């Protein structure tokens, strides 16, 4: 059907206007006609399924999107073979949905396949390969495998080396991520060096008020802290805090995460009262942003509890009794495990 792409675009526009059921009905009708006229394994059927996956993705129904993308991939693999570049967008969509569903091992396997195909079809040094390696590195970090993450992120950084025309590119993103994994493997000097290089580049390309600069500064501050350079870490994190306050983003909770990092450094410096104030503001900032499920909430709450603050009282006032009771139980379990919190 020559107008199939037009109908898919129309369905996506309907979805954008909030008419999800009408959009889905249109695509289901199109997919049914393609199956009947072209066969169930025709690539056009796969395209219809992909479009339905995009509808579900836009609606936040992740599992349904995953099912549609997976069905489309099976058809594409039969039609094109396992090494065809046309599989990459569908594989990536599947990988991200698995990531969202916390199926991290599965997502890692999918992105390894994406990287294999991109390397095969585009060459070892293509920017898309670096992008794949960066995703792999982030997944490995979430799986607490910093040694392999260091390898993936180093290779990504080598591919994304800055040029005169593009001095920033994704290279600094790789450096920021790499600094965290280097810290995880106790390579503190290298972690500081990578984060400092990211800050130096961002100083030239972004300036002092950019959120990308804040990301680089946060990485540097945490690397300096873990390397034992506490006064330097505090000064760097205060710069991060200043940017976070100038560019508030309630959805990402950046200020809350930065304040938690500052509180830890203050505590290490023996400045308990200031640390308590930082942890309190961190917790309030995250809860006021509606980020109750964010790991940083528990991190801030545990640290505040350790300096004789009242995280449960703050939670009760800002998020209600049920959440406060859940938080109290989580703090107790965390302390029973005797692990140090890891703020993001």
LOBALO-923138 format. One line per field, with one value per residue: residue number from 1; residue in three letters; chain; x, y, z of N, C-alpha, C in turn. Coordinates in pm, whole numbers, plus 50000, padded with zeros to 5 digits. Each point is the difference from the previous one (the first is absolute). Last residue first. Layout:
num = [NUM|...]
residuo = [ALA|...]
cadena = [A|...]
n_X = [X|...]
n_Y = [Y|...]
n_Z = [Z|...]
ca_X = [X|...]
ca_Y = [Y|...]
ca_Z = [Z|...]
c_X = [X|...]
c_Y = [Y|...]
c_Z = [Z|...]
end
This chain:
num = [344|343|342|341|340|339|338|337|336|335|334|333|332|331|330|329|328|327|326|325|324|323|322|321|320|319|318|317|316|315|314|313|312|311|310|309|308|307|306|305|304|303|302|301|300|299|298|297|296|295|294|293|292|291|290|289|288|287|286|285|284|283|282|281|280|279|278|277|276|275|274|273|272|271|270|269|268|267|266|265|264|263|262|261|260|259|258|257|256|255|254|253|252|251|250|249|248|247|246|245|244|243|242|241|240|239|238|237|236|235|234|233|232|231|230|229|228|227|226|225|224|223|222|221|220|219|218|217|216|215|214|213|212|211|210|209|208|207|206|205|204|203|202|201|200|199|198|197|196|195|194|193|192|191|190|189|188|187|186|185|184|183|182|181|180|179|178|177|176|175|174|173|172|171|170|169|168|167|166|165|164|163|162|161|160|159|158|157|156|155|154|153|152|151|150|149|148|147|146|145|144|143|142|141|140|139|138|137|136|135|134|133|132|131|130|129|128|127|126|125|124|123|122|121|120|119|118|117|116|115|114|113|112|111|110|109|108|107|106|105|104|103|102|101|100|99|98|97|96|95|94|93|92|91|90|89|88|87|86|85|84|83|82|81|80|79|78|77|76|75|74|73|72|71|70|69|68|67|66|65|64|63|62|61|60|59|58|57|56|55|54|53|52|51|50|49|48|47|46|45|44|43|42|41|40|39|38|37|36|35|34|33|32|31|30|29|28|27|26|25|24|23|22|21|20|19|18|17|16|15|14|13|12|11|10|9|8|7|6|5|4|3|2|1]
residuo = [UNK|UNK|UNK|UNK|UNK|UNK|UNK|UNK|UNK|UNK|UNK|UNK|UNK|UNK|UNK|UNK|UNK|UNK|UNK|UNK|UNK|UNK|UNK|UNK|UNK|UNK|UNK|UNK|UNK|UNK|UNK|UNK|UNK|UNK|UNK|UNK|UNK|UNK|UNK|UNK|UNK|UNK|UNK|UNK|UNK|UNK|UNK|UNK|UNK|UNK|UNK|UNK|UNK|UNK|UNK|UNK|UNK|UNK|UNK|UNK|UNK|UNK|UNK|UNK|UNK|UNK|UNK|UNK|UNK|UNK|UNK|UNK|UNK|UNK|UNK|UNK|UNK|UNK|UNK|UNK|UNK|UNK|UNK|UNK|UNK|UNK|UNK|UNK|UNK|UNK|UNK|UNK|UNK|UNK|UNK|UNK|UNK|UNK|UNK|UNK|UNK|UNK|UNK|UNK|UNK|UNK|UNK|UNK|UNK|UNK|UNK|UNK|UNK|UNK|UNK|UNK|UNK|UNK|UNK|UNK|UNK|UNK|UNK|UNK|UNK|UNK|UNK|UNK|UNK|UNK|UNK|UNK|UNK|UNK|UNK|UNK|UNK|UNK|UNK|UNK|UNK|UNK|UNK|UNK|UNK|UNK|UNK|UNK|UNK|UNK|UNK|UNK|UNK|UNK|UNK|UNK|UNK|UNK|UNK|UNK|UNK|UNK|UNK|UNK|UNK|UNK|UNK|UNK|UNK|UNK|UNK|UNK|UNK|UNK|UNK|UNK|UNK|UNK|UNK|UNK|UNK|UNK|UNK|UNK|UNK|UNK|UNK|UNK|UNK|UNK|UNK|UNK|UNK|UNK|UNK|UNK|UNK|UNK|UNK|UNK|UNK|UNK|UNK|UNK|UNK|UNK|UNK|UNK|UNK|UNK|UNK|UNK|UNK|UNK|UNK|UNK|UNK|UNK|UNK|UNK|UNK|UNK|UNK|UNK|UNK|UNK|UNK|UNK|UNK|UNK|UNK|UNK|UNK|UNK|UNK|UNK|UNK|UNK|UNK|UNK|UNK|UNK|UNK|UNK|UNK|UNK|UNK|UNK|UNK|UNK|UNK|UNK|UNK|UNK|UNK|UNK|UNK|UNK|UNK|UNK|UNK|UNK|UNK|UNK|UNK|UNK|UNK|UNK|UNK|UNK|UNK|UNK|UNK|UNK|UNK|UNK|UNK|UNK|UNK|UNK|UNK|UNK|UNK|UNK|UNK|UNK|UNK|UNK|UNK|UNK|UNK|UNK|UNK|UNK|UNK|UNK|UNK|UNK|UNK|UNK|UNK|UNK|UNK|UNK|UNK|UNK|UNK|UNK|UNK|UNK|UNK|UNK|UNK|UNK|UNK|UNK|UNK|UNK|UNK|UNK|UNK|UNK|UNK|UNK|UNK|UNK|UNK|UNK|UNK|UNK|UNK|UNK|UNK|UNK|UNK|UNK|UNK|UNK|UNK|UNK|UNK|UNK|UNK|UNK]
cadena = [A|A|A|A|A|A|A|A|A|A|A|A|A|A|A|A|A|A|A|A|A|A|A|A|A|A|A|A|A|A|A|A|A|A|A|A|A|A|A|A|A|A|A|A|A|A|A|A|A|A|A|A|A|A|A|A|A|A|A|A|A|A|A|A|A|A|A|A|A|A|A|A|A|A|A|A|A|A|A|A|A|A|A|A|A|A|A|A|A|A|A|A|A|A|A|A|A|A|A|A|A|A|A|A|A|A|A|A|A|A|A|A|A|A|A|A|A|A|A|A|A|A|A|A|A|A|A|A|A|A|A|A|A|A|A|A|A|A|A|A|A|A|A|A|A|A|A|A|A|A|A|A|A|A|A|A|A|A|A|A|A|A|A|A|A|A|A|A|A|A|A|A|A|A|A|A|A|A|A|A|A|A|A|A|A|A|A|A|A|A|A|A|A|A|A|A|A|A|A|A|A|A|A|A|A|A|A|A|A|A|A|A|A|A|A|A|A|A|A|A|A|A|A|A|A|A|A|A|A|A|A|A|A|A|A|A|A|A|A|A|A|A|A|A|A|A|A|A|A|A|A|A|A|A|A|A|A|A|A|A|A|A|A|A|A|A|A|A|A|A|A|A|A|A|A|A|A|A|A|A|A|A|A|A|A|A|A|A|A|A|A|A|A|A|A|A|A|A|A|A|A|A|A|A|A|A|A|A|A|A|A|A|A|A|A|A|A|A|A|A|A|A|A|A|A|A|A|A|A|A|A|A|A|A|A|A|A|A|A|A|A|A|A|A]
n_X = [52366|50112|50054|50076|50177|49925|49807|49560|49639|49835|49668|49555|49755|49823|49595|49595|49825|49768|49545|49688|49888|49683|49547|49808|50076|50252|50216|50044|50203|50463|50298|50082|50302|50471|50324|50531|50475|50360|49924|49597|50020|50157|49695|49697|50144|50006|49589|49826|50180|49843|49505|49508|49733|49937|49770|50134|50077|50284|50468|50197|50064|50378|50410|50082|50161|50457|50306|50051|50279|50462|50190|50104|50400|50519|50434|50175|49749|49553|49904|49952|49585|49649|49973|49775|49536|49817|49942|49612|49598|49938|49840|49556|49663|49590|49954|50331|50283|50404|50259|50167|50328|50445|50262|50185|50415|50387|50139|50257|50471|50241|50073|50347|50442|50129|50112|50291|50063|49812|49536|49806|50044|49706|49573|49958|49988|49595|49688|50058|49836|49544|49863|50035|49650|49637|50106|50220|50475|50222|50081|50397|50433|50012|49971|50390|50230|49822|50095|50414|50039|49862|50306|50348|49905|49993|50409|50201|49827|49879|49735|49571|49606|50087|50000|49587|49813|50170|49848|49627|50080|50204|49741|49771|50240|50044|49687|50015|50320|50224|49948|50215|50458|50036|49978|49895|49781|50127|50198|49719|49769|50232|50037|49636|49952|50267|49875|49658|50090|50114|49660|49531|49547|49565|49896|50343|50005|49733|50174|50301|49824|49863|50332|50150|49763|50101|50380|49953|49840|50304|50406|50392|50048|49685|49573|49744|50118|49944|49562|49793|50107|49806|49565|49959|50069|49642|49684|50104|49934|49567|49862|50130|49753|49494|49667|49689|50143|50318|49846|49869|50337|50156|49745|50059|50376|49974|49808|50263|50325|49957|50130|50440|50162|50116|49733|49614|49601|49531|49915|50050|49656|49616|50028|49973|49583|49799|50153|49833|49588|49993|50145|49701|49708|50162|50017|49688|49947|49877|50257|50139|49699|49973|50335|49961|49754|50223|50245|49773|49931|50354|50058|49762|50179|50326|49839|49789|49537|49736|49770|49527|49800|50225|49956|49609|49977|50219|49778|49679|50154|50122|49663|49841|50244|49933|49622|50024|50235|49999|50215|50323|50377|49895|49873|50339|50192|49775|50070|50376|49966|49798|50260|50274|49805|49836|50037|49927]
n_Y = [50934|49705|49611|49781|49627|49571|49657|49766|50151|50431|50043|49905|50334|50346|49922|50048|50431|50174|49897|50253|50421|50022|50008|50408|50472|50359|50399|49976|49600|49947|50199|49770|49645|50085|50243|50032|49879|49787|49607|50019|50206|49748|49713|50192|50109|49650|49856|50236|49938|49682|50054|50031|50387|50479|50461|50458|50122|49707|50064|50355|49940|49764|50230|50301|49827|49893|50349|50148|49746|50073|50348|49911|49746|49997|49761|49802|49679|50124|50282|49801|49811|50290|50139|49729|50035|50353|49945|49782|50250|50296|49832|49806|49964|50243|50483|50402|50518|50347|50287|49745|49673|50150|50054|49611|49832|50181|49838|49610|50036|50098|49647|49697|50113|49918|49550|49590|49510|49680|49987|50431|50186|49859|50191|50425|50017|49913|50346|50333|49930|50081|50449|50213|49961|50295|50535|50442|50155|49919|49775|49838|50025|49774|49528|49737|49907|49672|49549|49838|49867|49566|49646|49948|49802|49536|49769|49940|49654|49482|49618|49811|50263|50427|50034|50041|50433|50279|49952|50241|50430|50039|49956|50374|50309|49937|50080|50463|50411|50299|50068|50184|49891|49532|49539|49477|49540|49532|49856|49947|49594|49645|49992|49831|49526|49802|50065|49735|49577|49989|50080|49791|50013|50110|50417|50147|49828|50206|50375|49923|49893|50352|50217|49803|50087|50397|50000|49841|50293|50298|49764|49688|49525|49856|49919|49577|49697|50179|50042|49614|49869|50239|49887|49635|50069|50171|49695|49790|50245|50018|49652|50016|50284|50107|50319|50300|50331|49836|49767|50248|50146|49696|49941|50306|49945|49693|50145|50262|49756|49713|50077|49900|49480|49514|49578|49915|50116|49852|49787|50270|50310|49863|49981|50410|50190|49877|50213|50432|50027|49919|50345|50343|49924|50069|50446|50430|50486|50289|50024|49581|49750|50090|49823|49555|49921|50042|49629|49662|50052|49886|49544|49829|50051|49685|49482|49563|49840|50079|50253|50138|49965|50241|50468|50187|50054|50370|50416|50078|50120|50450|50314|50005|50230|50462|50148|49997|50359|50530|50428|50264|49780|49605|50030|50021|49602|49769|50135|49838|49586|49987|50109|49664|49694|50025|49722|49461]
n_Z = [54364|50473|50379|50537|50355|50331|50328|50105|50257|49903|49673|50121|50218|49738|49776|50237|50044|49630|49937|50237|49825|49650|50116|50174|49731|49747|50206|50491|50157|49929|50300|50397|49986|50025|50358|50246|50129|49744|49744|49740|49583|49637|49787|49696|49560|49686|49821|49641|49564|49668|49786|50006|50131|49795|49948|50142|50450|50231|49961|50249|50467|50149|50009|50349|50405|50027|50087|50447|50281|49979|50246|50446|50089|49877|49924|49577|49760|49937|49641|49578|49895|49865|49549|49692|49987|49756|49535|49842|49981|49638|49585|49816|49615|49881|50082|49881|49985|49988|50274|50363|49902|49949|50384|50200|49854|50178|50410|50006|49965|50395|50301|49909|50117|50437|50111|49811|49961|49666|49923|49928|49572|49665|49991|49798|49528|49778|49983|49675|49564|49925|49955|49584|49702|50043|49982|50096|49942|49490|49540|49748|50236|50414|49982|49966|50397|50291|49915|50143|50445|50119|49935|50319|50417|50022|50017|50419|50281|49984|50179|49840|49967|49817|49543|49788|49954|49658|49552|49836|49838|49578|49605|49844|49746|49531|49625|49747|49948|49689|49463|49620|50049|50234|50369|50136|50032|49993|50402|50377|50061|50191|50467|50240|50060|50341|50450|50179|50181|50452|50332|50157|50217|49791|49805|49714|49569|49675|49778|49642|49577|49729|49756|49603|49602|49771|49726|49568|49676|49775|49727|49912|49857|49576|49743|50000|50365|50433|50161|50171|50441|50360|50139|50286|50455|50240|50181|50408|50395|50182|50281|50448|50286|50130|50174|49757|49692|49697|49632|49629|49707|49671|49605|49655|49729|49643|49602|49702|49729|49591|49542|49817|49930|50090|50045|49603|49718|50066|50424|50380|50091|50241|50464|50240|50129|50405|50387|50103|50226|50467|50291|50117|50353|50435|50175|50040|49973|49612|49599|49841|49748|49541|49726|49851|49615|49593|49856|49772|49539|49716|49889|49642|49574|49833|49953|50135|49996|49520|49632|50018|50444|50345|50000|50180|50468|50193|50003|50331|50422|50069|50106|50443|50329|50046|50236|50469|50220|50026|50137|49735|49817|49769|49552|49682|49852|49657|49556|49775|49793|49578|49624|49821|49697|49515|49597|50010]
ca_X = [50017|49914|50068|49915|50001|50063|50125|50099|50027|50097|50128|50059|50036|50119|50114|50035|50056|50137|50083|50016|50090|50137|50036|50032|49892|49953|50000|49945|49860|49922|49995|49913|49863|49952|49868|49890|49899|50046|50130|49979|49940|50104|50094|49934|49994|50137|50048|49919|50065|50095|50140|50058|50004|50091|49921|49997|49918|49860|49959|50000|49884|49880|50000|49955|49860|49918|50006|49920|49859|49963|49982|49881|49876|49908|49966|50081|50139|50009|49998|50132|50097|49986|50062|50145|50037|50002|50121|50116|49998|50041|50145|50050|50120|49982|49936|49924|49926|49926|49969|49903|49872|49935|49962|49879|49888|49978|49930|49858|49943|49995|49895|49870|49979|49975|49869|50022|50046|50146|50044|49964|50091|50131|49994|49991|50131|50092|49960|50049|50144|50025|49969|50113|50105|49978|49938|49860|49980|49995|49870|49887|50018|50024|49871|49935|50078|49970|49862|50003|50057|49897|49893|50051|50011|49863|49946|50072|49955|50101|50104|50111|49953|49990|50139|50044|49929|50054|50123|49964|49925|50095|50075|49906|49994|50123|49964|49934|49933|50089|49909|49863|49991|50066|49953|50100|49939|49931|50101|50072|49909|49991|50128|49998|49905|50046|50119|49951|49962|50119|50075|50118|50115|50018|49881|50006|50098|49935|49903|50070|50051|49884|49959|50092|49965|49871|50027|50063|49891|49937|49884|50016|50033|50142|50049|49950|50010|50143|50054|49951|50058|50139|49997|49965|50120|50088|49945|50015|50142|50031|49942|50080|50129|50059|50105|49936|49894|50067|50048|49881|49959|50097|49980|49871|50023|50075|49906|49903|50056|49959|49861|49994|49958|50107|50038|50116|50128|50001|49970|50110|50114|49970|49998|50138|50053|49933|50055|50134|49985|49941|50101|50093|49930|49998|50130|49969|50065|49902|49955|50113|50003|49881|50023|50093|49918|49920|50090|50021|49876|49992|50093|49934|49899|50055|50046|50142|50028|50051|50144|50039|49912|50015|50131|49994|49917|50079|50105|49933|49958|50116|50047|49904|50026|50129|49978|49918|50076|49900|49930|49885|50051|50049|49882|49944|50087|49975|49872|50024|50074|49907|49913|50077|50017|49980|50093|49916]
ca_Y = [50012|50100|50051|50038|50143|50045|50071|49947|49862|50003|50046|49889|49895|50045|49989|49859|49958|50051|49920|49868|50015|50005|49870|49898|49925|49891|50031|50132|50002|49922|50079|50113|49948|49981|49935|50077|50031|50123|49977|49918|50090|50089|49922|49965|50119|50040|49913|50029|50106|49944|50021|49871|49905|49892|49880|49975|50105|49969|49882|50032|50086|49919|49899|50068|50039|49880|49961|50097|49973|49879|50040|50084|49923|50113|50019|50110|49951|49903|50075|50062|49894|49957|50103|49986|49877|50031|50078|49913|49906|50072|50024|50000|49918|49861|49920|49904|49894|49929|50093|50098|49934|49980|50132|50045|49923|50054|50127|49969|49958|50118|50089|49941|50019|50143|50040|50144|50058|50002|49862|49950|50063|49937|49866|50010|50040|49886|49900|50043|49979|49856|49948|50035|49906|49876|49895|49988|49962|50106|50021|49981|50069|50142|50065|50010|50095|50136|50030|50026|50134|50099|49996|50053|50146|50051|50002|50104|50133|50073|50058|49905|49870|50008|49999|49861|49927|50039|49926|49863|50008|50026|49879|49908|50037|49964|49911|49877|49937|49981|49950|50035|50145|50058|50129|50105|50133|50024|49999|50128|50103|49983|50044|50146|50048|49960|50080|50131|49991|49964|50117|49941|50001|49861|49965|50073|49931|49879|50042|50044|49880|49933|50084|49970|49868|50013|50065|49896|49916|50056|50084|50135|50004|50007|50139|50074|49923|49985|50130|50031|49906|50040|50126|49963|49935|50106|50062|49906|49995|50121|49986|49899|50058|49875|49951|49897|50063|50085|49906|49959|50107|50015|49889|50025|50106|49944|49916|50082|50077|49944|50039|50124|50116|50100|50046|49930|50065|50068|49906|49904|50063|50010|49864|49954|50060|49932|49865|50007|50038|49887|49895|50045|49984|49856|49948|49858|49951|49991|50136|50068|49955|50052|50142|50009|49973|50121|50101|49963|50029|50146|50041|49962|50104|50114|50106|50024|50039|49889|49980|50018|49927|49857|49959|49998|49887|49877|49998|49975|49861|49916|50024|49934|49856|49973|50016|49888|49876|49905|49933|50081|50126|49969|49979|50133|50063|49936|50051|50136|49986|49956|50113|50092|49941|50105|50112|50118]
ca_Z = [49854|49937|49881|49886|49978|49877|50030|49905|50040|50109|49946|49924|50095|50072|49908|49986|50129|50007|49909|50063|50114|49950|49941|50100|50061|49913|49856|49971|50041|49904|49877|50024|49998|49862|50004|49945|50101|50068|50064|50121|50098|50050|50082|50125|50084|50032|50107|50118|50077|50096|49961|49960|50111|49960|49974|49856|49941|50028|49924|49858|49971|50011|49893|49879|50014|49981|49858|49924|50029|49927|49860|49995|50009|50014|50140|50053|50001|50109|50125|50013|50028|50139|50085|49984|50070|50143|50029|49991|50111|50122|50001|50137|50010|49962|50103|49920|50069|49894|49892|50053|50024|49870|49948|50069|49945|49865|50019|50017|49871|49912|50049|49968|49857|49982|50049|49988|50126|49998|50019|50134|50096|49982|50059|50145|50052|49986|50099|50131|50004|49999|50134|50085|49963|50074|49919|50040|50139|50099|50063|49908|49872|50030|50017|49869|49917|50048|49961|49856|49982|50033|49900|49874|50013|50008|49865|49926|50037|49921|50086|49996|50047|50146|50048|50003|50105|50131|50027|50038|50126|50109|50028|50065|50141|50069|50110|49953|50113|50114|50102|49964|49997|49883|49947|50026|50002|49873|49894|50003|49950|49855|49942|49995|49899|49866|49966|49961|49859|49922|49958|49935|50091|50042|50080|50126|50084|50053|50100|50120|50065|50060|50114|50111|50051|50069|50129|50082|50050|50121|49970|50055|50142|50030|49996|49884|49876|49971|49960|49865|49903|49977|49924|49863|49946|49953|49880|49889|49967|49924|49867|49929|49959|49953|50091|50082|50079|50099|50102|50076|50090|50108|50093|50067|50099|50113|50074|50075|50111|50128|50023|50079|49923|49999|50134|50053|49967|49870|49891|49995|49933|49856|49946|49980|49877|49888|49992|49940|49859|49927|49988|49897|49872|49968|49955|50021|50121|50108|50030|50064|50140|50068|50027|50114|50119|50024|50058|50140|50072|50016|50106|50124|50026|50074|49910|50022|50138|50080|49978|49860|49908|50022|49950|49852|49959|50019|49898|49873|50002|49973|49863|49910|50005|49936|49856|49951|49994|49949|50109|50038|50056|50134|50085|50027|50099|50129|50049|50049|50126|50104|50033|50085|50132|50100|49986|50000]
c_X = [50028|50031|49908|50081|49911|49999|50078|50137|50102|50035|50107|50138|50067|50049|50129|50121|50045|50067|50146|50087|50024|50099|50144|50047|50047|49895|49937|49983|49934|49852|49914|49986|49901|49855|49945|49871|49892|49891|50054|50131|49974|49945|50107|50093|49939|50000|50142|50047|49921|50064|50092|50147|50068|50012|50082|49918|49990|49907|49852|49949|49990|49876|49871|49997|49949|49851|49913|49996|49910|49852|49957|49971|49875|49856|49902|49970|50096|50141|50013|50009|50140|50101|49994|50075|50151|50036|50010|50129|50120|50002|50046|50148|50063|50126|49997|49939|49923|49921|49911|49960|49894|49862|49929|49952|49868|49884|49976|49919|49850|49937|49988|49887|49861|49977|49971|49872|50027|50057|50151|50056|49973|50102|50133|49998|49997|50137|50091|49962|50058|50150|50027|49979|50127|50103|49986|49926|49854|49955|49993|49864|49874|50011|50015|49868|49934|50071|49962|49860|50007|50051|49895|49891|50045|50001|49858|49947|50069|49973|50113|50122|50107|49957|50003|50146|50048|49930|50056|50123|49964|49929|50095|50071|49899|49992|50121|49954|49948|49938|50080|49899|49856|49984|50082|49955|50099|49952|49937|50104|50071|49905|49995|50132|50006|49908|50047|50116|49946|49967|50123|50085|50121|50122|50007|49882|50015|50094|49928|49904|50070|50043|49880|49965|50086|49958|49873|50034|50054|49886|49938|49884|49995|50025|50150|50061|49966|50019|50148|50054|49959|50068|50142|49993|49975|50135|50095|49951|50025|50146|50031|49949|50087|50138|50049|50100|49931|49896|50069|50040|49875|49959|50092|49970|49871|50021|50068|49902|49896|50034|49945|49857|49984|49960|50100|50047|50123|50139|50016|49979|50118|50120|49974|50004|50141|50052|49938|50059|50136|49989|49947|50106|50090|49930|49993|50117|49966|50062|49901|49960|50114|50002|49881|50028|50086|49909|49923|50092|50016|49872|49993|50088|49922|49900|50053|50056|50147|50047|50058|50145|50048|49920|50021|50135|49993|49923|50081|50103|49931|49963|50115|50043|49907|50029|50128|49977|49918|50065|49896|49917|49885|50049|50043|49876|49952|50084|49968|49871|50027|50070|49903|49917|50076|50022|49985|50088]
c_Y = [50143|50010|50098|50056|50032|50150|50034|50065|49936|49859|49997|50038|49883|49893|50044|49982|49854|49957|50044|49909|49867|50011|49999|49869|49886|49911|49893|50024|50133|50003|49928|50088|50113|49953|49982|49920|50096|50053|50122|49982|49927|50096|50092|49923|49968|50119|50037|49914|50040|50107|49946|50011|49868|49895|49879|49876|49987|50106|49967|49884|50028|50082|49920|49904|50067|50032|49878|49963|50094|49969|49881|50045|50085|49945|50113|50029|50105|49945|49908|50079|50059|49894|49959|50101|49978|49877|50030|50072|49908|49905|50067|50027|50001|49916|49852|49901|49912|49886|49936|50101|50098|49937|49987|50134|50047|49927|50069|50126|49976|49966|50122|50093|49949|50033|50149|50073|50148|50062|49987|49861|49952|50058|49927|49865|50007|50033|49878|49900|50038|49971|49850|49945|50027|49892|49872|49889|49976|49948|50124|50037|49996|50080|50148|50076|50020|50104|50142|50034|50036|50142|50107|50004|50059|50152|50056|50012|50111|50150|50067|50053|49895|49866|50012|49988|49855|49924|50033|49919|49860|50004|50019|49870|49914|50030|49962|49917|49862|49926|49971|49960|50044|50151|50045|50132|50113|50145|50029|50008|50135|50103|49989|50057|50151|50055|49968|50091|50134|49991|49966|50113|49928|49984|49857|49964|50071|49922|49879|50040|50036|49875|49939|50081|49965|49868|50017|50057|49886|49917|50055|50094|50140|50024|50013|50139|50084|49929|49991|50134|50035|49910|50043|50123|49956|49945|50107|50061|49908|50001|50120|49983|49900|50033|49860|49935|49901|50063|50076|49900|49962|50106|50014|49890|50031|50105|49937|49917|50086|50092|49943|50043|50123|50131|50114|50064|49921|50046|50066|49898|49904|50057|50001|49860|49949|50052|49922|49861|50005|50031|49882|49894|50044|49976|49855|49919|49856|49954|50003|50142|50067|49962|50063|50144|50003|49981|50128|50099|49969|50041|50150|50039|49970|50113|50118|50107|50033|50048|49880|49965|50009|49920|49851|49959|49990|49878|49871|49990|49962|49852|49906|50014|49925|49851|49968|50009|49885|49863|49900|49934|50089|50127|49975|49991|50140|50064|49942|50060|50138|49981|49963|50120|50094|49949|50105|50124]
c_Z = [49965|49852|49930|49886|49883|49996|49874|50018|49908|50047|50108|49948|49928|50096|50068|49910|49993|50131|50009|49914|50069|50115|49952|49939|50090|50065|49913|49850|49963|50035|49896|49877|50025|49994|49859|50005|49948|50093|50071|50076|50132|50105|50059|50094|50136|50096|50041|50117|50124|50088|50110|49960|49965|50109|49961|49965|49850|49943|50021|49917|49850|49967|50002|49882|49873|50011|49974|49851|49920|50021|49915|49857|49987|50000|50026|50147|50054|50011|50121|50131|50019|50038|50147|50086|49992|50082|50149|50035|49999|50119|50128|50012|50138|50018|49965|50099|49903|50063|49893|49892|50049|50019|49865|49943|50059|49933|49866|50029|50012|49866|49911|50044|49959|49853|49980|50042|49996|50127|49992|50024|50141|50098|49985|50068|50153|50058|49995|50108|50136|50011|50007|50141|50081|49963|50082|49927|50039|50135|50089|50060|49914|49871|50034|50013|49864|49914|50041|49949|49852|49980|50026|49894|49867|50008|49998|49857|49921|50017|49922|50075|50001|50056|50152|50044|50008|50112|50138|50038|50049|50135|50118|50038|50076|50149|50084|50120|49961|50117|50127|50108|49969|50006|49880|49938|50029|49991|49863|49889|49994|49939|49848|49949|49985|49892|49859|49961|49949|49851|49917|49945|49943|50092|50051|50088|50134|50092|50061|50111|50131|50075|50071|50124|50121|50063|50081|50137|50087|50055|50129|49966|50060|50148|50024|49985|49879|49866|49965|49952|49858|49897|49964|49910|49856|49952|49947|49869|49881|49957|49914|49857|49924|49943|49964|50096|50092|50092|50112|50109|50081|50100|50120|50101|50076|50109|50121|50083|50073|50118|50131|50029|50089|49933|50004|50129|50041|49960|49864|49888|49989|49926|49850|49939|49970|49866|49885|49982|49930|49851|49918|49974|49884|49866|49958|49944|50033|50132|50114|50040|50076|50148|50070|50038|50126|50122|50032|50071|50148|50074|50024|50119|50128|50027|50082|49906|50027|50136|50073|49972|49856|49897|50016|49941|49847|49953|50008|49887|49869|50000|49966|49855|49906|49995|49923|49850|49941|49979|49956|50111|50046|50070|50144|50087|50035|50110|50137|50056|50061|50134|50111|50042|50094|50142|50108|50000]
end
